């Protein structure tokens, strides 16, 4: 029995007929098609270096904000991958040799009020750390030093 091309196009395929409310969709004969999860729900997905670094910064900042909530109320913390390309850095930049690790941007009161901002540079800090614990200590120390500069206190008082 032959069918016309119009009828063949309008007829659902055998796989399409089976896939419905009672039948789950299946893979085609080449093994392609719907698949399940790539990672089981119980296994944490891989985290990027940037996400890990952000978590380290967040841990330190949250600890400081619990103790100094009033003083750090308007302070913004940011992470950038690399420092901007400048020949000379101001005194508000924490450097290791000639490489900036962090920058403190004091706020500007006035018409366009800008809150104080502490910017950490991820790649230079990661480069100086031997492992994750060392990176966590380095991030903690840099944030403590920048917050101390902002508040005008000794870094040992914040630790």
N, C-alpha and C positions, 0 to 999 in steps of 0.2 A: 504494500500500500504506500503510495507516495503522497506527500502533503505539499501544499503550496508554500513558497517562502514566507508569505505573510502569516500563514498559520503557524509555521515553525517559530517565527519571532514572537508571536503573541503567546505561545504556550510556555508556561514556566518550566524550567529545567527540572530534572528529577531531584537534584539537590535542593533546589528552591522549594519544591513541593514538600519535601520532608522537613525542611527547617520551618518551624512554625511554633505555635504555642506548646504543642506536645513533643516536638522534636527539636533538640538543640542543633545549632548550625555546626557543620562539620568541615574538616579540611578537604581540599580538593585532592585529586589523585596524585598530585606532585608533592603533597605534604604542606602546601601553603594554605593560608587562611587564618581563621581565628585561632589564637593560642591563649594559654593561661598567663598568669603573672610570670615575670622574669625572675623576680626575687620573692621568696616566701614572705608572708606577712610578719613572721617572727624574727626575721633577720634584718638588722638595720642596714639601710642603703649606704653606699660609700659616700663619704663626705669629702668635699674639696678642701684644699689647704686654706682657701679664703674663708670658708665657713668655720673651720677649726679656729683660725685666727680671730674671727669675729666673736666666737664663743669665749675665747680667752680674754678679749677686751671686755666683753659684757660681764664676765665673772668678776673682774677687778672693779669695774665701774659700779656694779650692784653692791659690792662690799663697801665701797667708799660712800655711795649714796645712802646706805643704811645708817652710817655713822655721821655723815655731814650733809644731811638732806637739805637743810636751809641754805648752806653755803654753795651747794652745787645745783640748786634748783633750776637756774637758767642756763647751765653749761651744756653745750653740745659736744659729743664725742663722735669722731669720724675716722674712717680708715680709708687710706688711698694706697694703691699698689706701690707707686714710686713717687719720690718727691719731684716737684717741678724743676725744670732745668734752669737754674739761676747761677750766675757766677759768684755772687756774694749773698750770704744769708744774713738776716737780721739777728738780733740777740734773742728773739723769741723762738729760735730753732735749736733743738737739742741735737748736737752732732756727735758722731764718733769719727774722729779724724776729720775728713772733709765730707762725710756722707751724713745727711740729715736722717734722724730716726723718728723725730716727732716735731710738731710745731704748735705753739700756743698763740692763738689769735685772740687778743683781748677784745672784749665787746666794745662797740661804739655807741655811746648814748647820743640821743638827739632825735632828729626827725625820722631817719631810717635806722631805728635801733637794731643793732646786731648783737646777739648774745655772744658771750665768750665761747670759743671753740678750740678743742684740742684735737689735732689731727695726727694719727699714727701712720707711719709708712711701713706697710707690711713686708715688702721684699727685703729691704735692708735689715729689718729685725729678724726675719727668718734666716737670712744669710749668716748672721752672727750667732745663732743658736745651734747647739750640737744635737739636741733632741727636743721632744715636745715639752718635757719638764723645764728644760733650760729656756725654751721660748716663753713658757708661762711666767717664769721668774723675770725674764727680761721685759716682757710686756708690763708686768706688775710694777717693776722698778721705774720704767719710763713714764707710766701713767702717774705714779706717785710723785715723781719729780715735777712733771708738768702741772699737776694739781697744786703742789706746794708752791710753785712759782706763781700760779694764779692767785692763790689765797695769801701769799706773802708770809708763809710759815716755813719752818725747817722740815725737810722730807722725813726726818726721823720721827717727827710728831705724828705723821699720818700713817706710818707703817704699823 
